[in-house]
Amino acid sequence: MKQLFLIFLSLVFFSSCEHSILDKQFYADYYEADYAQFITDAEVSNDEAFLINYTIMRQREYFGYDLEEKTYGELLELGKGFEKSGIKVNQTYDDKELLKTIKPKITKQSIAYITKENKKTRKAKHLKFSCLLENVSDKEQAINTITFIINGPFGQHLVTAGYEVNCKLVPGEKQTLKFIVDAKKLRTSLFFEKTHKIRRTLIDDIIRKAKIEVGGISTDQDSKFYNECFMSGYVLEPFKLSNYKEMYPDGIKPETVKGIPTIHRGSASFQPEEEKLLKYK
């Protein structure tokens, strides 16, 4: 009787070990149920759940990894590596040249809920971030536009966003401006060419972990018609966003440059059409 009891305890022990969600193998058709399990599993942290999910959502053949025959634990380890070192695919841009007269620095990023103009009772989720601009020259600098490249947590491009600023900084002046991007635009880019029906994503974590850099700043040599950049009460929305359907009508096809897969991401600096007006929120 004692032997039977010990055998029973052993079976229970090994069964519990085998049924860890991290030991379970990924199958696309069963992912909806697995997703619901690992985002509520007490043994899987919120950050780990995000990394598993984002590794699955971000996967494309040209990123150099696949999902087949991998457990969720193995996908988590892949995600940890990608978050630390990025996906080893280079990205190139046109017109990526920063000014030596303006020093930009991303200072904050967060989730914001913005009321849409045509839906007064509904708020849309946005990535909101701040950029400190410093005039490090000895002359006034009239800033026309600033363009940001927003990369995902693994360092791969999601959106390029251009903003009209049209204000000036006197020598030595620092001003912080605030910007927004609709979270739906990030999601649309993430799912571009994702063939499977899986569309689960933890967008809040993508917003918090996004890597933002300045792609370009355009200036006007004649600053006398510009006001100073006192816009602490405003949040700027983009006049232009990159669009993968337009950029890659035949799909994304990386080229090999010096032995490394490389994807061209279009222009790093947007210029507005003359009839477009500056928009503030």
C-alpha positions as CSV (number, residue, x, y, z in Angstrom):
1,M,0.0,0.0,0.0
2,K,2.9,2.3,0.9
3,Q,4.5,1.6,-2.4
4,L,1.4,2.5,-4.3
5,F,1.1,5.8,-2.4
6,L,4.7,6.7,-3.3
7,I,4.1,5.9,-6.9
8,F,1.0,8.1,-6.9
9,L,3.0,11.0,-5.4
10,S,5.7,10.5,-8.1
11,L,3.2,10.6,-10.9
12,V,1.6,13.8,-9.5
13,F,5.1,15.4,-9.2
14,F,6.2,14.6,-12.7
15,S,2.8,15.5,-14.2
16,S,3.0,18.9,-12.6
17,C,6.5,19.4,-14.0
18,E,5.5,18.4,-17.5
19,H,2.5,20.7,-17.5
20,S,4.4,24.0,-17.0
21,I,3.3,26.3,-19.8
22,L,7.0,27.1,-20.5
23,D,7.6,23.4,-21.3
24,K,4.7,23.3,-23.8
25,Q,5.5,23.4,-27.5
26,F,4.1,26.2,-29.6
27,Y,1.5,25.4,-32.2
28,A,-0.1,28.3,-34.0
29,D,-3.6,26.7,-34.1
30,Y,-3.6,26.4,-30.3
31,Y,-2.0,29.7,-29.5
32,E,-5.1,31.5,-28.4
33,A,-5.7,29.1,-25.6
34,D,-2.0,29.0,-24.6
35,Y,-1.9,32.8,-24.7
36,A,-4.7,33.1,-22.2
37,Q,-2.8,30.6,-19.9
38,F,0.6,32.2,-19.9
39,I,-0.5,35.8,-19.4
40,T,-2.3,34.6,-16.2
41,D,0.2,32.0,-15.0
42,A,1.7,33.0,-11.6
43,E,5.0,31.5,-12.6
44,V,5.3,33.6,-15.7
45,S,6.0,37.3,-15.1
46,N,4.3,40.1,-17.1
47,D,7.6,40.9,-18.8
48,E,8.2,37.2,-19.7
49,A,4.6,36.9,-21.0
50,F,5.3,39.9,-23.2
51,L,8.6,38.6,-24.5
52,I,7.0,35.3,-25.5
53,N,4.2,37.0,-27.2
54,Y,6.3,39.6,-29.0
55,T,8.8,37.0,-30.2
56,I,5.9,35.1,-31.8
57,M,4.3,38.3,-33.3
58,R,7.6,39.7,-34.6
59,Q,8.8,36.5,-36.3
60,R,9.4,36.6,-40.0
61,E,11.6,34.3,-42.1
62,Y,14.0,37.2,-42.9
63,F,14.6,37.9,-39.2
64,G,16.5,34.6,-39.0
65,Y,14.4,32.5,-36.6
66,D,11.3,30.3,-36.7
67,L,8.8,29.1,-34.2
68,E,8.4,25.4,-35.2
69,E,9.1,22.8,-32.6
70,K,10.0,25.4,-30.0
71,T,8.6,25.4,-26.4
72,Y,7.4,28.7,-24.9
73,G,10.5,28.5,-22.6
74,E,12.7,28.5,-25.7
75,L,10.8,31.3,-27.2
76,L,11.2,33.3,-24.0
77,E,15.0,32.8,-24.1
78,L,15.0,34.0,-27.8
79,G,13.0,37.1,-26.7
80,K,15.4,37.9,-23.9
81,G,18.3,37.8,-26.3
82,F,16.5,40.0,-28.9
83,E,15.6,42.5,-26.2
84,K,19.2,42.7,-25.0
85,S,21.0,42.7,-28.4
86,G,18.3,43.2,-31.0
87,I,17.5,41.2,-34.1
88,K,20.6,40.9,-36.3
89,V,19.0,42.5,-39.4
90,N,20.4,45.9,-40.4
91,Q,18.1,48.9,-41.4
92,T,19.0,51.7,-43.8
93,Y,17.3,55.0,-44.5
94,D,17.4,57.9,-46.9
95,D,18.1,61.4,-45.7
96,K,19.3,60.4,-42.2
97,E,21.6,63.2,-41.2
98,L,21.4,65.0,-37.9
99,L,22.2,68.7,-37.4
100,K,25.2,69.7,-35.4
101,T,23.4,72.8,-34.2
102,I,20.4,71.1,-32.4
103,K,21.0,68.4,-29.8
104,P,17.9,66.2,-29.3
105,K,17.2,63.8,-26.4
106,I,14.2,61.6,-25.8
107,T,13.2,62.2,-22.2
108,K,9.9,60.4,-21.5
109,Q,7.5,58.0,-23.1
110,S,4.2,56.7,-21.8
111,I,0.7,55.6,-22.7
112,A,-1.8,58.4,-23.4
113,Y,-5.5,58.3,-24.2
114,I,-6.5,61.0,-26.7
115,T,-10.1,61.9,-27.7
116,K,-10.6,61.6,-31.4
117,E,-12.1,64.6,-33.2
118,N,-14.9,62.6,-34.7
119,K,-15.6,60.5,-31.6
120,K,-15.9,62.8,-28.7
121,T,-16.8,60.1,-26.2
122,R,-14.1,57.6,-27.2
123,K,-10.4,57.9,-26.4
124,A,-7.8,56.2,-28.5
125,K,-4.6,54.8,-27.0
126,H,-1.4,56.5,-28.1
127,L,2.4,56.4,-27.6
128,K,3.3,59.8,-26.0
129,F,6.9,60.9,-25.7
130,S,8.9,64.0,-25.0
131,C,12.0,65.3,-26.7
132,L,14.4,67.9,-25.2
133,L,15.8,70.1,-28.0
134,E,18.9,72.2,-27.2
135,N,20.4,74.9,-29.4
136,V,24.1,74.2,-29.1
137,S,25.1,76.8,-31.7
138,D,25.8,80.5,-31.3
139,K,22.9,81.5,-33.6
140,E,19.1,81.3,-33.5
141,Q,17.8,78.0,-34.9
142,A,14.3,78.0,-36.6
143,I,13.1,74.4,-36.6
144,N,10.6,73.5,-39.3
145,T,10.2,69.8,-38.8
146,I,11.4,66.9,-36.7
147,T,11.1,63.2,-37.7
148,F,11.3,60.3,-35.3
149,I,12.0,56.6,-36.0
150,I,10.1,54.4,-33.7
151,N,11.6,50.9,-33.3
152,G,10.0,48.0,-31.4
153,P,11.5,46.4,-28.3
154,F,13.8,44.2,-30.5
155,G,15.2,47.2,-32.3
156,Q,13.3,46.7,-35.6
157,H,11.3,49.5,-37.3
158,L,7.6,50.0,-36.6
159,V,6.9,53.6,-37.7
160,T,8.6,56.7,-38.9
161,A,6.7,59.9,-37.9
162,G,7.1,63.4,-39.1
163,Y,6.0,66.5,-37.1
164,E,5.8,70.2,-37.9
165,V,7.3,72.4,-35.2
166,N,7.9,75.9,-36.8
167,C,9.4,77.6,-33.8
168,K,12.9,78.8,-32.9
169,L,15.5,78.4,-30.2
170,V,17.9,81.1,-29.2
171,P,21.5,80.1,-28.5
172,G,21.8,77.9,-25.5
173,E,18.1,77.5,-25.1
174,K,16.5,74.2,-24.2
175,Q,12.8,73.3,-24.7
176,T,10.9,70.1,-24.3
177,L,8.2,69.3,-26.9
178,K,5.6,66.5,-26.6
179,F,4.5,64.1,-29.4
180,I,2.0,61.4,-30.0
181,V,1.5,58.4,-32.3
182,D,-1.7,56.3,-32.5
183,A,-1.0,52.9,-31.1
184,K,-3.0,51.4,-34.0
185,K,-0.3,52.5,-36.4
186,L,2.3,50.6,-34.4
187,R,0.0,47.5,-34.4
188,T,-0.6,47.7,-38.2
189,S,3.1,47.8,-38.9
190,L,3.8,44.9,-36.5
191,F,1.3,42.7,-38.3
192,F,2.3,43.6,-41.8
193,E,2.9,40.3,-43.7
194,K,1.9,38.2,-40.7
195,T,0.2,35.4,-42.6
196,H,-1.3,33.5,-39.7
197,K,-4.6,34.7,-38.1
198,I,-2.8,35.2,-34.7
199,R,-3.3,38.9,-33.9
200,R,-2.6,39.0,-30.1
201,T,-0.3,41.6,-28.8
202,L,0.4,43.4,-25.5
203,I,0.4,46.9,-27.0
204,D,1.0,48.6,-23.7
205,D,4.4,46.9,-23.3
206,I,5.3,47.8,-26.9
207,I,4.6,51.4,-26.1
208,R,6.7,51.3,-22.9
209,K,9.6,49.4,-24.5
210,A,9.7,51.2,-27.9
211,K,13.1,52.6,-28.8
212,I,12.7,56.1,-30.2
213,E,15.4,58.0,-32.1
214,V,15.5,61.2,-34.2
215,G,15.7,60.6,-37.9
216,G,16.1,64.2,-39.1
217,I,15.5,67.9,-38.2
218,S,14.9,70.5,-40.8
219,T,15.6,74.2,-40.2
220,D,15.1,77.6,-41.8
221,Q,18.1,79.9,-42.1
222,D,15.9,83.0,-41.6
223,S,14.6,82.8,-38.1
224,K,13.1,86.3,-37.8
225,F,9.5,85.2,-38.6
226,Y,9.4,82.5,-35.9
227,N,8.2,82.5,-32.3
228,E,10.2,80.8,-29.6
229,C,9.4,77.2,-28.8
230,F,7.1,77.8,-25.8
231,M,4.7,74.9,-26.3
232,S,4.5,73.2,-22.9
233,G,0.7,73.1,-23.2
234,Y,0.6,71.3,-26.6
235,V,1.1,67.8,-27.8
236,L,2.0,67.5,-31.5
237,E,0.5,64.9,-33.8
238,P,2.3,63.7,-37.0
239,F,1.6,65.2,-40.4
240,K,3.0,62.0,-41.9
241,L,3.5,58.4,-41.0
242,S,5.4,55.7,-42.9
243,N,3.1,53.2,-44.6
244,Y,4.3,49.7,-45.2
245,K,1.7,49.0,-47.9
246,E,3.0,51.9,-49.9
247,M,6.7,51.2,-49.1
248,Y,6.6,47.5,-49.8
249,P,3.9,46.8,-52.5
250,D,5.6,43.5,-53.3
251,G,6.4,42.6,-49.7
252,I,9.6,43.2,-47.7
253,K,12.6,41.7,-49.5
254,P,15.9,42.2,-47.5
255,E,19.1,42.5,-49.4
256,T,22.4,41.1,-48.2
257,V,24.9,43.9,-47.6
258,K,28.4,42.9,-46.5
259,G,27.0,39.5,-45.5
260,I,24.2,40.9,-43.3
261,P,20.5,40.9,-44.2
262,T,19.5,44.6,-44.6
263,I,16.0,46.2,-44.9
264,H,15.6,49.6,-46.4
265,R,13.1,51.7,-44.4
266,G,12.6,54.7,-46.6
267,S,13.2,58.3,-45.7
268,A,14.3,59.2,-42.2
269,S,13.2,62.9,-42.6
270,F,9.7,63.9,-43.7
271,Q,8.7,67.2,-45.2
272,P,5.1,68.4,-45.2
273,E,3.1,69.4,-48.3
274,E,2.7,73.2,-48.4
275,E,-1.0,73.1,-48.0
276,K,-0.8,71.0,-44.8
277,L,-1.4,72.9,-41.6
278,L,0.3,72.4,-38.3
279,K,-1.8,70.3,-35.9
280,Y,-1.9,70.5,-32.1
281,K,-3.9,68.5,-29.6
